[in-house]
């Protein structure tokens, strides 16, 4: 019984975003940090922070037209210009609307040819907390389902309990001794 409960808890736990993801495109790469705590919350604004590195040492955020695209289920939800945070980092904010898997793509184009190579960096982000994706399910369905689960677990616990032996209080036996079938 204890193992079934632990398995149920494990299976029902939501996934979380991967912390500090690195994506590369030839000589340019960037590490993604997400606030809060690399674990975005559905429906709440998150900060996306990219720390860029270039093995050719040509990249400068001041010379980059850097854009972030947010996709969910192959649908573009938003496109945002990155704001410069330092000479090699940029940021944007966005509220991922619901739990699930998202793709964040950062596209960088030099403002003048030759500053650095154009690039495209892709990140997989999973939202596991926040608003439920099943907002339109009535409350009585959740309450009814929870009650049914509690009753089923109670019945299972009742059925699996050890059984006491019944004896006849007058003769010490079960009461069937000495009776013959007809």
N, C-alpha and C positions, 0 to 999 in steps of 0.2 A: 504494500500500500504506500509506504514511504517513497519507494522508487518511482511509482506511477506519479505521485504528486511532484517530485523533483523533476521528472521528465516533462510534465505538463508546464511547469514554471519555465524550464529552459526553452521549450518550443515556443512559448508565448512571449518571450522577451524580445523587444524590438532590436533591430540592428542599429549601428551607429556609424557615423562617418569615419573614414580612415584619417588618422592624424598625419599632418605634414606630408602631403603627397608631392612627389617630384615628377614632372613631365619634361621631356626634352624634344627638340626639333633641331637636328644636326648640332650646331655649336651653341645654341641658346637653350637654356632650361630655366625653370622656375619652380620653387617650392610653394605650395598653397597652404596657408594657415586660415582657419575659419574661427571667427568669434561668434558665439561663446564656446570656448574650450574644444574646438574642432568637432563639435557636435551640434549642428544646427537644429533649431526647433521649428516645426511646421507652423506657418502663420506669423512668425516673429522675425523681425529683420536681423539678418546675420551680416557680419563684416567679412569680406573675402580679401585676403592680403597675399600678394604675390611678390616673392623675393627672387629677382632675376639674376642669372649669371651667364656670362658669355665666355667660352674658352678662347675666343679671339680678342677679348677685352675691347670690343667696339661698342657694345650696347650702352646706351644712355637713355634713361626714361624721358629726358627732356627732348630727345629727337625721335620719340616713338609715338605713333598714332596707335595706341593700344586699346582694344575693345574686348569686352567679355560678353559671351553669349550664353544664356541659360536655356537648356533644353530638358524637356520631360516627355517621355514616350514619343521621341522623334518630332516633337513640336517645339518650336522656338517660343519661349515665354517672355524673354527680355533680352535686350542688347544695351550694354552700358559702357561708356568710356571710362577707362581706369583713371583715377586721380593719383597724381604723383605723391608718394609718401617719402621717398628719398631718391637719390640719383639712380638707384637700381631697384626700386620697388614701387608697386602701384596697388590701389585698393578700389573696391566698390562695395556697395551695400545692396542687399535684396532680401525680401522675405519669400522663402520657398513655400509655396502655398499649402502643400499637404505632404504626408509621409510618402516615402517612395524613393526611387532612384532617379538621379538627375545627372546631366552632363554639363560641365562648365568648360567652355572653349575660349581660350585667350588668343586673339589674333593680333600680331604686332607687325606694323608696316613702318619702315623708316620714313621720316618726313622728307628726307632727301636721299637719293640712291647712294649707297656706299657707306652709310653710317654703320649699318649692321645688316645681316640677312633677314628677310621677312620670315616670320615663324607662325606656327599654329600649335598650341599646347592644349591637350584635352585631359580633363579630370573627371573621375566618377565620384559622385557625392551621394551618400545615402542619408535620408532623413528618417529617423526612427522614433522621434518623440514629438509631441505637440498634438494638434488637432487630428482627430480620427478621419480617415478617408471615407468612412461610412456615416457622414453627418445626417443623412436623411432617414436613418433607421429609427423608428419610434422608440421611446424610452421603455414602453411596456414589453417590447421584444427583448431588450437587454435584461430587464428585471425578470421576465419569464424564463429566459435562457439560463440566467444565473440560478434561479430557484430550482429549475429542472436539474442542473448540474449538481447542486448541493443535495437534492433529494436522491439522485443517482449514487453519489458518493456515500451518503448515509445508508442507503439500502445495501450497497456493496460491503460497507463496514459491518452492518448488522448481519448479513448473510455469512460473512467470513469469521464471525466470532466463535469461540469454543462453546460447545453445547454441554449443559449439565445433564447428568443421568437422573431420570425420574424414578423414584421408588415408591412403593405402597407404604404409607405410614402405619398401617395396622399389622401387616405381616412381614414387613421388611423386604418383600419382593416387589415385583412389578404388578402383581394382581392377576396374572394369567396362569399361575401355577395351579395345577390340578384340574383345570377346565378341559373338557374334551370337546372336540368338534362334533357337530351333528351330522 
